[in-house]
Amino acid sequence: MNPLQENIVQAGKPSWTARWVAAMRAAHQLLDKPVIFSDPMALSILGPAGEASIRHDPAQFNDPISRDLRAALAARSLLAEDELRRAVAASVKQYVVLGAGLDTFAFRNGYRDQGLHVYEVDHPSTQAWKIDILKEAGIGIPDSMTFVAIDFEKATLAERLQEAGFRTDQPAYFSWLGVTVYLSEEAIFDTLKFVASLPRESGITFDYRVQPSMLSPIDYALGEYISNLVEEQGEPWKTSFNPMSLQKKLQSMGLHVTKDLGPAELNKRYLGEREDGLQTRLGFRLICAEK
């Protein structure tokens, strides 16, 4: 089973979580000083109406849980792009953003001159919605990116990527953020096996939910709150992992885990010098793995 086959998006509608996450990323640019992850397009990518709404009242995203979530979203994006930079330094020229939502990297790609091409993979409804927003916002689509809309009743990830010009005989780096929690283990491992089938220097950064029984009481409570919230929107969380078991599974596929960072490590890495107390929690971890 392929990852987007387990459709977390209602037919004809964009993902609610894609809209929510994009709003949080935009609010981070206005509320948190200094920003953890600077994204000059985080507001404009929302379209004129969305940007105006957040600029008018960014405090609507400043409750304690939203603060934790903003920190987590910023830290995961920063880690993914840090790892991409290392991949580009190793001559990787293909970057695949799985479940892209309103991700902006393709529009601020600083590696175009080095030949980096970005493939944004998403459900057709969410991708069509994004393209409409780009038109409304007057944001052009660069030649260095390709949209890859996938209906898994008709094609596999490998097939659609190759149809879009992706080279399976060349290394690629993948980011897969805010997606695995909505999928089955089978769907998750199918995607990771595809990454593992690519040439050396290929790699991936993705986040995953830690098994609730392994979480602290506060992380468990925060996770349950957000889980209930997204389930009400028709996008329930499905999968969580024991970190050690997941690492072993990746190693068995031929993927070497270079990082597996939880909130404590991310806070130390990216938020340690802050004076505003901004911290990431929520019971998720980030893995970086490579061939």
N, C-alpha and C positions, 0 to 999 in steps of 0.2 A: 504494500500500500504506500502511496506517495503522500508527501506532507500536506498538500493543499486539497487532496481528495477528501479528507475529513473536513468538510467545508465549514469553517467557523464564520463565514460571511453569508448572510441571507441573500438569496438570488436577487440580483438587480440592485443591491444596496452595498455601500462601502462599509468596511469594518468600523464598528463603534469605537473599538479600542484604538484603531489607527487615528481617529479624530481626537480622542482623549489624550493619547500620548503626544501627538503633535502640539496640542494646546499646552501641555505641561512643559515641553521643550521650549516653546515660545515664552511662557511665563518665566522660565529660568533666566532668559536673557534680560528680563526687566527687574526681577526681584532679588537675584542673588549677586552680590558684589564682593569680590570679583567672581565672574562666572567660572564654573568648573570647565564647561565645554562651550567655547565660543562658536556660535553659528549665526553668521550675519543674515542667513535666509530663513531662520526659524519662524519669524513673524510673517514675512511676505509669502511663504509657502502655504499659509492658511487662506490666502485669497483676501481681497479687500475687506469683506465683511468680517471674516474671522480675525484678521489683524486688528481691525478697529475695535472689536469687542474686547479683546485682551488688553489692548492699550488703554481702553477706557476704564477697565476694572481688573487689573492683574491680581488684586488681593483676593479675588474669588478662588485663586489657586494657592492660597497661602495658609491654609489650615495645617495642623501638625502632620497629618498623613500625606497631604500633598507635598509638603517640604521633604519628607522622606522619599517620596516617589520622584520628585524632581532631581534629588541628589543621585538616586539610583539610575535614572535615565541618562543623566549627564555623564556619570562615571562609566557606564557601559559603552556609550558612544565614544568617549575618549579612549578607552582601552581598545576598542575595535579599530579606530583609526590610527592609534599608535602601532598596532600590529600590522595594519596595512602598510604603513610607512616602511616597516622592516621588510615586508614582502616585496615592495617596489624596489628597495635597495638590492634585493636578491634577483632582480630582473623579471619579476612577475608583472604581466601586462593585462591580466584579466581580473576584474573584481566583480563578484556576484553578491548582490544585496537581496537576501531571501526574505520575503514578507516585508517589502520596503516601506509600505505605507507612505507617509509624507517625508521620508528621509530626504535630506538635501545634498548629500555628498556629491552626487552626479553633476550638480549644478555649480559646485564650487571646487571641482576636482583640480587639485594643485599639481597633478602628475600627468596632465594631458601631453605636455611636451616630451614626457618619457614614454608615451605610447599607452598609458593605462586606459583601458576601455571598461566602462561600467555597465553591467547588466542588472536591471531592476526586475526582480521576479515577484509577481503578486497575482492575487485572484483577479479575474477580468473586471468585476464590478468595482473593486477598490482602485484598480489601475485606471479605469475609465474616468472615475471620479477625480483622481489626481490630475489627469491630463486636462480635464475641464477647469480645475482650479488654476493650473499653470496658465491656461489661456486667459482666465479672468484677471490673473495677477500680472499678465504681460511678461511672464518668464519663458524665455525661449528654450527649446530642447537642443542641447549641444550635440555635435556629431560624435562626441566621445562617449555617448551612452545609447543603450538600446532598452526599450521596454519589452519585457517578456511576460505576456499574460498566459496563464496556464489553466486549462480545463483538463483535469486529470482523468476525466472520462474519455478523453480523446488522445492524450499524449502523456509521455513521461517527462520528468525534469530534464533528463539528458537529451531527449528528442527536441524539446522546445528550445533549449539553449543552443543546440547545434543548428537548428533552423534559423536562429537569430544571429549566427555567426560565431558562436563560442567554439573554441578549439579544445577538444578533449586530449589532444597530443601536446598541449602546452599547459604549464602550471597556472593555477588560479587561486585567488584568495576569496573567502566567503565570510560574510557577516550574517548572523542569524539571530536577531535580537527580539525578545518579546514574543516568540512564536512557539517554542517547543512545549511550553506548559499547556497549550491547547491541543496537542497532538497525542496519538498513541505512541508507545515505545516502538512499535513496528514502523510507523511512519518516520519517526525520528531517526532510527537506525538505517532505514533505506537511504535517506539523504546523506548521512555520514558515510555510508558505504560508497556512495557516488563520489564524494570528496576524496575518499581513500583510494579510489580507482584512478585518480589523476596523477600526473607526473610529480616527481620530487620537487620540493619548494612550494607545493600547494598546501593550503591550510585553512583554518576556520576559527572564528571567534563566535561563541554562542553562549546564551545564558540558559539556566535551568533552575527549576524549583527544587529545593531540598525537601526530602520526605518530612512531612509535618511532625512526625514523632521525634525527629532529630532537632527540632527548633527550640529556641528559648521561648518562654511564655509570651514575651512581648512580640517576638517575630511571628509566632504562631497566630496571635490575635490579629496583628496587622494583615497577615496573609489571608486569614479567614474573612476579614472585612472586605478586602479587595476581591477575593474570590467570589463572594456573594454579590458584590457590585457588578462584576462582569458577567456573572451567570444570569443576572436579571436582564442583561442586554442580549442574551442568547449566545454568549461566547464563553462557555464554562471551561474552567481549568480541568485538565484530565490527568496529567502525568507529573510525577516528581521522582527524584532519584536519591539513592545513597551515593555520596560523592566517590567513595572508593570503588564501589561496584561499577559506576559509570566510567571511571578512569580505566579500569581493567577491560571493560567492553571496548573502549576506543583503542586500547593497545592491541587487543585481539584482531582489530580490523586493519592494523598497520598504521595507526595514527599515534604519534608521540605527543603526550600532553606536556606542554611547556609551562602552562599556568593553570591554576584552578583557584580562583580568588573569591573569597566570601566577603561579607560586609566589612569585617575588621581589616582585612588586607586592602580593600578598596579605599576605606576611610584613611588609612595610613598613607596610601599611595597618592591619593588625589585630594583629600580634604583635611589633612593633618594640621595645616597652618591657618585654618580659618578662624575668624573671631566671632562668626555668627552662629556657631554650633551646628551648622548643616552637616547631617550625617546620612548615610544610606543604611537601610535595614531590610526588612521585607522578606528575608528567608530565601533569596536567590543567590546563585553563584555564577561566575563567568569562567568558562574554559577556553583556552587557546590551545589548539592542536595542529600538528603539521606532519607531513609525510617524512 
